[in-house]
Amino acid sequence: MRPVVLRLFFAAAPLAAAEPAVTDADLAVANQSYGELRRDLSVDGNPLRSGGNTFASGLGSHASAEVPVTVPAGTARFSGAAGVDEEVGAGKGSVRFRILSGDAVLWESPVMKAGDAPAVFDIAVSAKTHRRLYLQADALDGNSYDHADWLDLKWTTGDTPDAGPTKIFSSEEFGLTPGDEKDQTPALRLALAALRSSPGSTLKLAKGVYHFHETGALKRHYHVSNHDQPEWQPVSVPLVDLRDVTLDGSGSTFLFHGSPAPFLIQDSEKVTVRGIAVDYVIPHLAQGIVTATGPGWYEMTVDPEKFPHEVRNGWFTFRGDGWANPAGKGGIVFKASNGMIAPETADYNFGGPLTMLAPGRYRVEKDIAQSGIGTGDVLTLRQGPSRPHPAFVLYRAKDTVLEDCPIHAAHGMGILAQRSENIRVTGGGTHPAPGSGLHFSTNADATHYSNCKGLIVEENGLYSGMMDDAINVHATCLHIVEKVDAHTLRCRYMHEQAVGFEIALPGESLRFIKASTLTDGETRRIARIRRLSTQDILFTFETPVPDAVAAGDALENPDWHPEVIFRGNTVTNNRARGALFTTNRPVLVENNRFVRSSGSAILLAGDANGWFESGACHDVLIRKNLFEDNLTSRYQFTEALIAAYPEVPDLKDQTTRYHRNVRIEDNDFKTFDVPLVFAISVDGLAFTGNRVTYNTNYKSWNRPPFDFRSCDHTVIRDNKVENLPAERTWPE
């Protein structure tokens, strides 16, 4: 009998799938000018094909694009290839690929077209000093057919140098030279690379004026909340991928030529910038001085050296290094007597037929005297684009300190922080440079915080001459376009100046908002995110979306609302509003001076239908402030010195009020006859222990001091009132 042979067959254990070179979280923060960034497929969803070959792995993007990629622990090298996908047709497209560290271009391809062999790279990267790289596809001749592929991406482990010792570097070590009008960007970036290699270190500059030219800036592609969306952000000072470093300017000024984005603090922790003022050689605002007025006309001078310009099509076009911007015919008018915005002018139209009388001297056929504008007053000529770059961008930054860093000019906002955590701004502020003779500073808000968390502190700053709020804090909510299935929503960024930046990542939660009533709903945890375009995102949730959620509603990230302390600041001679808050976390507004801020001093906002800036206020304490002669002009949402003005389309169907627990106490109001508090949809507003002294400095509004609409549990008591106008009734 033959022996029985038992053959045992074991199914082979499946091989573990290799970790992708680029994580899902990286894809969720990438951005590109068109279409969806795809893993292992082209941007059109086809197999990756470049140079006659098909590739199994990679990324399909569309220039212009930037993909931040996380460097794995132990990494020594990064390799792969890049090319234009052949799905567009041979010879089409025009792309240059780059790989950036935080401060330098590590690799760059030639200009590439479809059909060219992919450009291969293999670069040294130390995971001990780099946590992120940035893959860029640059559309050179417009972005038609620029289907840009990153192919066979691979991280290689190995020995890498350890981080250097902590030290204090001096500016002289890198050739940084104050007073030299040559571009200091190359020397500064060498210094920043040294800081990256030595966490815990400081770069200390000799005090002086340092010049930075746009031609030397590092091109970056990212979206900035509440700004215009240029294709590239030319960054002069990239404080990117740094840990525990200090840039100490010793009281220096950084003077920018052209129109660069001065500072970017991104993907960094514990970055401190100290003692650096920001200014431009030629800002994106100009001013004319009224020299004479008459019936139906006025004359003004515009300094051709400070504000180089010419007349085109009957009005001004201003020029700088590499730019020429047409001016609008409206703007802000500052009084020569005290620097305030001319009462009852707001956004004033001073345009008219223009005649040049002599170089820099003009006559305009427009009657401005009837509006109280006279000789010596200053007309601010705003130019477009109005908001290309803030002075400081904080993006995915944690524990940032800006200390004694006055912003004298910006081609957008002063400070724009998004998706960042724990920010302290102390001293400095935003105001014209002393002795400059200028009345304006930033082209929009002085400081603006969108989708941040942790603690934001602004203290002891001077905010003057900005074209919008001193501080604005809010979350950004998205419009729900479509309920794709029980777990998936298609959502959209709605305002063209607030697109593209991430409001949430996989594993985080989103809260649903009933758009008609601004009522908060349930939350759901995100399983997957697909960025279909700059505007549209698919969110897939771990559990079903509530049945009540429908197209037309909105959603926000409830975990990215910051606590705010605004303390010891002076806000004066500015447009629109003093301070604007829209956050669920506690807000303290204390010991500030709001003096001649031309609109409301404080606004509590919120909407899911316009700017889509959400975050109902749940705990606001306004105490020990001085409010003096504000609200001299009317702007949007400026119904009182302190206004709670959420945009609620359907108040009658609200089941809960939007804002709550607002306390206004122990403040001094020195004001002419305007409303003190206006509130919509607030539960629990108390106006107590304040001192109100009326004057006749400006024209009365002829309205009562308090106006509450759809509010519950309001309290007015223990206030001291002097010189109450005879026609007013105090409610206590």
Residue pairs with C-beta under 8 A, 6 or more apart in sequence:
19 72
20 39
20 57
21 57
21 69
21 80
21 153
21 154
21 155
22 39
22 59
22 67
22 69
22 70
22 153
23 69
23 70
24 506
24 528
24 529
25 70
25 505
25 506
26 67
26 68
26 69
26 70
27 37
27 39
27 67
27 529
27 531
28 502
28 505
28 506
28 529
28 531
29 68
29 396
29 502
29 505
30 37
30 61
30 65
30 66
30 67
30 68
30 531
31 65
31 66
31 221
31 222
31 223
31 500
31 531
31 534
32 61
32 62
32 63
32 64
32 65
32 66
32 137
32 221
32 534
33 62
33 63
33 64
33 65
33 139
33 143
33 231
33 534
34 43
34 62
34 143
34 533
35 43
35 44
35 62
35 532
35 533
36 43
36 530
36 531
36 532
36 533
37 43
37 59
37 60
37 61
37 65
37 67
37 531
38 45
38 59
38 60
38 61
39 59
40 48
40 56
40 57
40 58
40 59
40 60
41 47
41 48
41 60
42 48
42 49
42 60
42 85
42 87
42 147
42 149
43 60
43 61
43 62
43 85
43 147
43 148
44 60
44 85
44 87
44 147
46 85
46 87
47 54
47 55
48 54
48 55
48 56
48 57
48 58
48 60
48 85
48 149
48 151
49 55
49 85
49 86
49 87
50 81
50 83
50 84
50 85
50 86
50 114
50 116
50 117
50 118
50 149
50 151
51 83
51 86
51 115
51 116
51 117
51 118
52 86
52 115
52 117
53 118
55 149
55 151
55 152
57 151
57 152
57 153
58 80
58 149
58 150
58 151
58 152
58 153
59 67
59 135
59 149
59 150
59 153
60 85
60 147
60 148
60 149
61 67
61 137
61 147
61 148
61 149
61 150
62 137
62 143
62 146
62 147
62 148
63 95
63 137
63 138
63 139
63 143
63 146
63 148
64 136
64 137
64 138
64 139
64 143
64 146
64 221
64 231
64 232
65 135
65 136
65 137
65 148
65 221
66 134
66 135
66 136
66 137
66 220
66 221
66 222
67 134
67 135
67 136
67 150
68 132
68 133
68 134
68 135
68 267
69 132
69 133
69 134
69 135
70 131
70 132
71 78
71 125
71 127
71 130
71 131
71 132
71 133
71 155
72 127
72 155
73 127
74 127
74 157
74 158
75 125
75 126
75 127
75 155
75 156
75 157
75 160
76 124
76 125
76 126
76 127
76 156
76 157
76 158
76 159
76 160
77 122
77 123
77 124
77 125
77 155
77 156
77 158
78 99
78 121
78 122
78 123
78 125
78 133
78 153
78 154
78 155
78 156
79 120
79 121
79 122
79 123
79 152
79 153
79 154
79 156
80 120
80 121
80 150
80 151
80 152
80 153
80 154
81 118
81 119
81 120
81 121
81 150
81 151
81 152
82 97
82 109
82 112
82 118
82 119
82 121
82 137
82 148
82 149
82 150
82 151
83 112
83 116
83 117
83 118
83 119
83 149
83 151
84 92
84 93
84 95
84 112
84 113
84 114
84 115
84 116
84 145
84 146
84 147
84 148
84 149
85 114
85 147
85 148
85 149
86 114
86 115
87 114
87 147
88 114
88 145
88 147
89 114
89 145
90 114
90 115
91 113
91 114
91 115
92 113
92 114
92 144
92 145
93 112
93 113
93 114
93 144
93 145
93 146
93 147
93 148
94 111
94 112
94 113
94 139
94 140
94 141
94 145
94 146
95 109
95 111
95 112
95 113
95 137
95 138
95 139
95 140
95 146
95 148
96 108
96 109
96 110
96 111
96 112
96 137
96 138
96 140
97 108
97 109
97 112
97 119
97 135
97 136
97 137
97 138
97 148
97 150
98 105
98 107
98 108
98 109
98 135
98 136
98 138
99 105
99 106
99 107
99 108
99 121
99 123
99 133
99 134
99 135
99 136
100 106
100 133
100 134
100 136
100 218
100 220
101 125
101 130
101 133
101 134
101 193
101 196
101 240
101 241
102 130
102 132
102 192
102 196
102 238
102 239
102 240
102 241
102 242
102 266
102 267
102 268
103 189
103 192
103 193
103 196
103 218
103 238
103 240
104 189
104 193
104 218
105 218
106 123
106 125
106 133
107 121
107 123
109 119
109 121
110 119
111 140
112 119
114 145
114 147
118 149
118 151
124 160
125 133
125 160
126 160
126 161
127 160
128 160
128 161
128 162
128 163
129 160
129 161
129 163
129 196
129 197
130 196
130 241
131 241
131 267
132 240
132 241
132 267
134 220
135 150
136 219
136 221
137 146
137 148
138 219
138 232
139 146
139 231
161 197
163 197
163 198
163 199
164 194
164 197
164 198
164 201
165 198
166 198
166 199
166 200
166 201
167 198
167 201
167 202
168 201
168 202
168 204
169 191
169 194
169 195
169 201
169 202
169 203
169 204
170 203
170 204
170 206
171 177
171 178
171 191
171 203
171 204
171 205
171 206
172 206
173 191
173 194
174 187
174 188
174 190
174 191
174 194
175 187
175 190
176 184
176 187
176 188
176 191
176 205
176 206
176 210
177 184
177 187
177 210
178 205
178 206
178 207
178 208
178 209
178 210
178 252
179 208
179 209
180 211
181 211
182 211
183 211
183 212
183 213
183 215
183 216
183 257
184 210
184 211
184 212
185 212
185 213
185 216
185 217
185 236
186 216
188 210
188 212
188 237
189 218
189 238
191 203
192 203
192 237
192 238
192 239
192 242
194 201
194 203
195 201
195 203
195 242
195 245
195 247
196 241
196 242
196 245
199 242
199 243
199 244
199 245
200 243
200 244
200 245
201 245
201 246
202 245
202 246
202 247
202 248
203 245
203 246
203 247
203 248
204 248
204 250
205 247
205 248
205 249
205 250
205 252
205 276
206 250
206 252
207 249
207 250
207 251
207 252
208 252
208 253
209 252
209 253
209 255
210 252
210 253
210 254
210 255
211 255
211 257
212 236
212 237
212 254
212 255
212 256
212 257
212 260
212 262
213 256
213 257
213 258
213 260
213 321
214 234
214 236
214 256
214 257
214 258
214 259
214 260
214 321
214 322
215 258
215 322
216 236
217 234
217 235
217 236
217 260
217 261
218 234
218 235
218 236
218 238
219 232
219 233
219 234
219 235
220 232
220 233
220 234
220 235
220 238
220 261
220 264
221 231
221 232
221 233
222 233
222 266
222 395
222 500
222 501
223 229
223 499
223 500
223 501
223 534
224 233
224 389
224 390
224 393
224 395
224 412
224 416
224 418
224 501
225 416
225 418
225 448
225 450
225 451
225 476
225 497
225 498
225 501
226 387
226 413
226 416
226 444
226 445
226 448
226 450
226 472
226 497
226 498
226 611
227 387
227 388
227 389
227 390
227 412
227 413
227 416
227 444
227 497
228 385
228 386
228 387
228 388
228 412
228 497
229 496
229 497
229 499
229 500
229 534
230 385
230 388
230 389
233 261
233 264
233 389
233 393
234 258
234 259
234 260
234 261
234 389
235 260
235 261
235 263
235 264
236 254
236 256
236 260
236 261
236 262
236 263
237 247
237 254
237 262
237 263
237 264
238 264
238 266
239 245
239 247
239 263
239 264
239 265
239 266
239 268
239 271
239 273
240 264
240 265
240 266
240 267
240 268
241 266
241 267
241 268
242 268
242 269
242 271
243 268
243 269
243 270
244 269
244 270
245 270
245 271
245 272
246 271
246 272
246 273
246 274
247 271
247 272
247 273
247 274
247 276
248 272
248 274
248 275
249 273
249 274
249 275
249 276
249 277
249 405
250 275
251 275
251 404
252 275
252 276
252 277
253 276
253 277
253 278
253 279
254 262
254 276
254 277
254 278
254 279
255 279
255 280
255 281
256 262
256 278
256 279
256 280
256 281
257 280
257 281
257 320
257 321
258 320
258 321
258 322
258 323
259 284
259 320
259 322
259 323
259 388
259 389
259 411
260 389
261 388
261 389
261 390
261 393
262 278
262 389
262 391
262 392
262 410
263 273
263 278
263 391
263 392
263 393
264 393
264 395
265 271
265 273
265 392
265 393
265 394
265 395
265 397
265 400
266 393
266 394
266 395
266 396
266 397
267 395
267 396
267 397
268 397
268 398
268 400
269 397
269 398
269 399
270 398
270 399
270 400
271 397
271 399
271 400
271 401
272 400
272 401
272 402
272 403
273 392
273 401
273 402
273 403
273 405
274 401
274 403
274 404
274 405
275 403
275 404
275 405
276 405
277 405
277 406
277 407
277 408
277 428
277 433
278 391
278 392
278 405
278 406
278 407
278 408
278 409
278 410
279 408
279 409
279 433
280 320
280 409
280 410
280 411
281 320
281 321
282 306
282 307
282 308
282 318
282 319
282 320
282 321
283 409
283 410
283 411
283 438
283 440
284 318
284 320
284 325
284 383
284 386
284 388
284 411
284 443
285 380
285 381
285 382
285 383
285 409
285 440
285 443
285 467
286 302
286 306
286 307
286 309
286 316
286 318
286 327
286 380
286 381
286 383
287 302
287 307
287 378
287 379
287 380
287 381
287 438
287 439
287 440
288 300
288 301
288 302
288 362
288 378
288 379
288 381
289 300
289 301
289 302
289 376
289 377
289 378
289 379
290 298
290 299
290 300
290 368
290 373
290 374
290 375
290 376
290 377
290 378
290 379
291 299
291 300
291 301
291 361
291 375
292 298
292 299
292 375
293 299
293 368
293 369
293 373
293 374
293 375
294 369
295 367
295 369
296 365
296 366
296 367
297 352
297 363
297 364
297 365
297 366
297 367
298 350
298 363
298 364
298 366
298 367
298 368
298 369
298 373
299 357
299 361
299 362
299 363
299 364
300 361
300 362
300 364
300 379
301 360
301 361
301 362
302 309
302 316
302 360
302 362
302 381
303 360
304 359
304 360
307 318
307 381
308 318
308 319
308 320
309 316
309 317
309 318
309 319
310 316
310 317
310 319
311 317
311 354
311 356
312 326
313 326
314 353
314 354
315 326
315 327
315 329
315 351
315 354
316 326
316 327
316 354
316 381
317 324
317 325
317 326
317 327
318 324
318 325
318 327
318 381
318 383
319 325
325 383
325 384
325 385
326 383
326 384
327 381
327 382
327 383
328 351
328 381
328 382
328 383
328 384
329 349
329 350
329 351
329 352
330 347
330 348
330 349
330 350
330 351
330 382
331 347
331 348
331 350
331 379
331 380
331 381
331 382
332 341
332 345
332 347
332 348
332 379
332 380
332 382
332 440
332 467
332 575
333 341
333 342
333 345
333 348
333 350
333 368
333 371
333 373
333 377
333 378
333 379
333 380
334 340
334 341
334 342
334 377
334 378
334 380
334 439
334 440
334 465
334 573
335 341
335 342
335 377
335 378
336 374
336 375
336 376
336 377
336 378
337 376
338 596
339 439
339 464
339 465
339 572
339 573
340 572
340 573
340 596
340 598
340 632
341 573
341 574
341 575
341 596
341 598
341 632
341 633
342 348
342 371
342 372
342 373
342 377
343 372
343 598
343 632
343 633
343 698
343 699
344 371
344 372
344 632
344 633
344 634
344 699
345 371
345 372
345 373
345 633
346 575
346 598
346 633
346 634
346 635
347 575
347 635
348 368
348 371
348 373
350 364
350 366
350 368
350 373
350 379
351 364
351 366
352 364
352 365
352 366
353 364
353 365
354 362
354 363
354 364
354 365
355 362
355 363
355 364
355 365
356 362
357 363
378 439
380 439
380 440
380 467
382 443
382 467
386 412
386 443
386 444
387 411
387 412
387 413
387 443
387 444
387 497
388 411
388 412
389 410
389 411
389 412
390 410
390 412
390 413
390 414
390 415
390 416
390 448
391 407
391 409
391 410
391 412
391 413
391 414
391 415
391 442
392 402
392 405
392 407
392 414
392 415
392 416
393 416
393 417
393 418
394 400
394 415
394 416
394 417
394 418
394 420
394 423
395 417
395 418
395 419
395 420
395 501
396 419
396 420
397 417
397 420
397 421
397 423
398 420
398 421
398 422
398 454
399 421
399 422
400 417
400 420
400 422
400 423
400 424
401 423
401 424
401 425
401 426
402 415
402 423
402 424
402 425
402 426
402 428
403 424
403 426
403 427
403 428
404 426
404 427
404 428
405 425
405 427
405 428
406 427
406 428
406 429
406 430
406 431
406 433
406 462
407 414
407 415
407 428
407 429
407 430
407 431
407 441
407 442
407 446
408 430
408 431
408 432
408 433
408 436
408 438
408 441
409 432
409 433
409 438
409 440
409 441
409 442
410 430
410 441
410 442
410 443
411 443
412 442
412 443
412 444
413 442
413 443
413 444
413 445
413 446
413 447
413 448
413 468
414 430
414 441
414 442
414 445
414 446
414 447
414 466
415 425
415 446
415 447
415 448
416 447
416 448
416 450
417 423
417 447
417 448
417 449
417 450
417 452
417 456
418 449
418 450
418 451
418 452
418 501
419 451
419 452
419 501
419 502
419 503
419 560
420 449
420 452
421 452
421 453
421 454
421 562
422 454
422 455
422 456
423 449
423 452
423 454
423 455
423 456
423 457
424 455
424 456
424 457
425 447
425 457
425 458
425 459
425 461
426 457
426 458
426 459
426 460
426 461
427 459
427 460
427 461
428 461
428 462
429 446
429 461
429 462
429 463
429 464
429 569
429 570
430 441
430 442
430 446
430 447
430 461
430 462
430 463
430 464
430 465
430 466
430 470
431 441
431 462
431 463
431 464
431 465
432 438
432 439
432 440
432 441
432 464
432 465
438 465
439 465
439 573
440 465
440 466
440 467
441 464
441 465
441 466
442 465
442 466
442 467
442 468
443 467
444 466
444 467
444 468
445 466
445 468
445 469
445 470
445 471
445 472
446 463
446 466
446 468
446 469
446 470
446 471
446 574
447 458
447 470
447 471
447 472
448 469
448 471
448 472
448 473
449 456
449 471
449 472
449 473
449 474
449 562
449 564
450 474
450 475
450 476
450 498
450 501
450 613
451 475
451 476
451 501
451 503
451 557
451 560
452 473
452 560
452 562
453 559
453 560
453 561
453 562
454 562
454 563
455 562
455 563
455 564
455 565
456 473
456 562
456 563
456 564
456 565
457 564
457 565
457 567
458 471
458 564
458 565
458 566
458 567
458 569
459 565
459 566
459 567
459 568
459 569
460 567
460 568
460 569
461 569
461 570
462 569
462 570
462 572
463 470
463 471
463 569
463 570
463 571
463 572
463 574
463 578
464 570
464 571
464 572
464 573
464 574
465 573
465 574
466 574
466 575
467 574
467 575
467 576
468 574
468 575
468 576
468 577
469 574
469 576
469 577
469 578
469 579
469 580
469 603
470 569
470 571
470 574
470 578
470 579
470 597
471 564
471 566
471 579
471 580
471 581
472 579
472 580
473 562
473 564
473 580
473 581
473 582
473 583
473 587
473 615
474 580
474 581
474 582
474 583
474 605
474 606
474 613
474 614
474 615
475 503
475 556
475 557
475 560
475 561
475 582
475 583
475 613
475 614
475 615
476 493
476 498
476 501
476 503
476 556
476 612
476 613
476 614
477 503
477 513
477 554
477 555
477 556
477 608
477 612
477 613
477 614
478 491
478 492
478 493
478 494
478 503
478 537
478 554
478 555
478 556
478 612
479 491
479 492
479 493
479 494
479 515
479 552
479 554
479 608
479 612
480 489
480 490
480 491
480 512
480 549
480 550
480 551
480 552
480 553
480 554
480 555
481 489
481 490
481 491
481 492
481 536
481 551
482 489
482 490
482 551
483 489
483 490
483 545
483 549
483 550
483 551
484 490
484 538
486 544
486 545
487 527
487 540
487 541
487 542
487 543
487 544
487 545
488 538
488 539
488 540
488 541
488 545
489 538
489 539
489 541
489 545
489 549
489 555
490 532
490 536
490 537
490 538
491 536
491 537
491 538
491 539
491 555
492 535
492 536
492 537
493 499
493 500
493 534
493 535
493 612
494 612
495 610
495 611
495 612
498 611
498 612
498 613
499 534
499 535
500 534
500 535
503 556
503 557
503 560
504 510
504 526
504 529
504 539
504 557
504 560
505 526
505 529
506 526
506 527
506 528
506 529
507 525
507 526
508 525
508 526
508 557
508 559
509 523
509 524
509 525
509 526
509 557
509 558
509 559
510 523
510 524
510 526
510 539
510 541
510 555
510 556
510 557
510 558
511 520
511 521
511 522
511 523
511 555
511 556
511 557
511 558
512 520
512 521
512 522
512 523
512 524
512 545
512 546
512 549
512 553
512 554
512 555
513 519
513 520
513 521
513 553
513 554
513 555
513 556
513 608
513 614
514 521
514 548
514 553
515 552
515 553
515 554
515 608
515 609
515 649
516 552
516 649
516 650
516 653
517 648
517 649
517 650
517 651
517 653
517 654
517 655
518 606
518 607
518 608
518 614
518 616
518 646
518 647
518 648
518 654
518 658
518 681
519 654
519 655
519 656
520 616
520 656
521 546
521 548
521 549
521 553
522 546
523 558
524 541
524 542
524 543
524 545
525 541
525 542
525 543
526 539
526 540
526 541
526 542
527 540
527 541
527 542
528 538
528 539
528 540
529 537
529 538
529 539
529 540
530 537
530 538
530 540
531 537
532 538
539 555
553 608
554 608
554 612
554 614
556 614
556 615
558 584
561 583
561 584
561 585
561 615
562 583
562 585
563 583
563 585
563 586
563 587
564 581
564 583
564 585
564 586
564 587
564 588
565 588
565 590
566 579
566 587
566 588
566 589
566 590
566 592
567 588
567 589
567 590
567 591
567 592
568 590
568 591
568 592
569 592
569 593
570 592
570 593
570 595
571 578
571 579
571 592
571 593
571 594
571 595
571 597
571 601
572 593
572 594
572 595
572 596
572 597
573 596
573 597
573 598
574 597
574 598
575 598
575 599
575 635
576 598
576 599
576 635
576 636
576 638
577 597
577 599
577 600
577 601
577 602
577 603
577 635
577 637
577 638
578 594
578 597
578 599
578 600
578 601
578 602
578 630
579 589
579 592
579 594
579 601
579 602
579 603
580 602
580 603
580 604
580 605
581 587
581 589
581 602
581 603
581 604
581 605
581 617
581 620
582 604
582 605
582 606
582 613
582 614
582 615
582 616
582 617
583 615
583 617
584 615
584 616
584 617
584 618
585 618
585 619
586 618
586 619
586 620
586 621
587 617
587 619
587 620
587 621
588 621
588 623
589 602
589 620
589 621
589 622
589 623
589 625
590 621
590 622
590 623
590 624
590 625
591 624
591 625
592 625
592 626
593 625
593 626
593 628
594 601
594 602
594 625
594 626
594 627
594 628
594 630
595 626
595 628
595 629
595 630
596 628
596 629
596 630
596 632
597 630
598 630
598 631
598 632
598 633
598 635
599 630
599 631
599 633
599 634
599 635
599 638
600 630
600 631
600 635
600 637
600 638
600 639
600 640
600 641
600 642
600 643
601 625
601 627
601 630
601 631
601 641
601 642
602 622
602 641
602 642
602 643
603 637
603 638
603 642
603 643
603 644
603 645
604 617
604 620
604 643
604 644
604 645
604 646
604 659
604 662
604 682
605 613
605 637
605 645
605 646
605 647
606 613
606 614
606 615
606 616
606 617
606 646
606 647
606 658
606 659
607 613
607 614
607 646
607 647
608 614
609 647
609 649
610 647
616 646
616 658
616 659
616 660
617 644
617 659
617 660
617 661
617 662
618 659
618 660
618 661
619 661
620 659
620 661
620 662
620 663
621 663
621 665
622 642
622 662
622 663
622 664
622 665
622 667
623 663
623 664
623 665
623 666
623 667
624 666
624 667
625 667
625 668
626 667
626 668
626 670
627 641
627 642
627 667
627 668
627 669
627 670
627 671
628 668
628 670
628 671
629 670
629 671
629 672
629 695
629 697
629 698
630 641
630 671
630 674
631 638
631 640
631 641
631 671
631 674
631 675
631 701
632 698
637 643
637 645
639 645
639 675
639 678
639 707
640 674
640 675
640 676
640 677
640 678
640 707
641 669
641 671
641 674
641 675
641 676
641 677
642 664
642 676
642 677
642 678
643 677
643 678
643 679
644 659
644 662
644 677
644 678
644 679
644 680
644 681
644 682
644 685
645 678
645 679
645 680
646 658
646 659
646 680
646 681
648 654
648 658
648 680
648 681
648 710
651 680
651 681
651 709
651 710
654 681
654 710
656 683
657 681
657 682
657 683
657 710
657 711
657 712
658 680
658 681
658 682
659 679
659 681
659 682
659 683
660 682
660 683
660 684
661 683
661 684
662 679
662 682
662 684
662 685
662 686
663 685
663 686
663 688
664 677
664 685
664 686
664 687
664 688
664 690
665 686
665 687
665 688
665 689
665 690
666 689
666 690
667 690
667 691
668 690
668 691
668 693
669 676
669 690
669 691
669 692
669 693
670 693
670 695
671 692
671 693
671 694
671 695
672 694
672 695
672 696
672 697
672 698
672 699
672 700
673 694
673 696
673 700
673 701
673 702
673 725
673 728
674 700
674 701
674 703
675 701
675 703
675 704
675 705
675 706
675 707
676 687
676 692
676 705
676 706
677 685
677 687
677 705
677 706
677 707
677 708
678 706
678 707
679 685
679 707
679 708
679 709
679 711
679 714
680 709
680 710
680 711
681 709
681 710
681 711
682 708
682 711
682 712
682 714
683 711
683 712
683 713
684 712
684 713
684 714
685 708
685 711
685 713
685 714
685 715
686 714
686 715
686 716
687 706
687 714
687 715
687 716
687 717
687 719
688 715
688 716
688 717
688 718
688 719
689 718
689 719
690 719
690 720
691 719
691 720
691 722
692 705
692 719
692 720
692 721
692 722
692 724
693 721
693 722
693 723
694 721
694 722
694 723
694 724
694 725
695 723
700 725
702 727
704 728
704 729
705 728
705 730
705 731
706 716
706 731
708 714
716 731
716 732
717 732
719 730
719 732
721 730
724 730
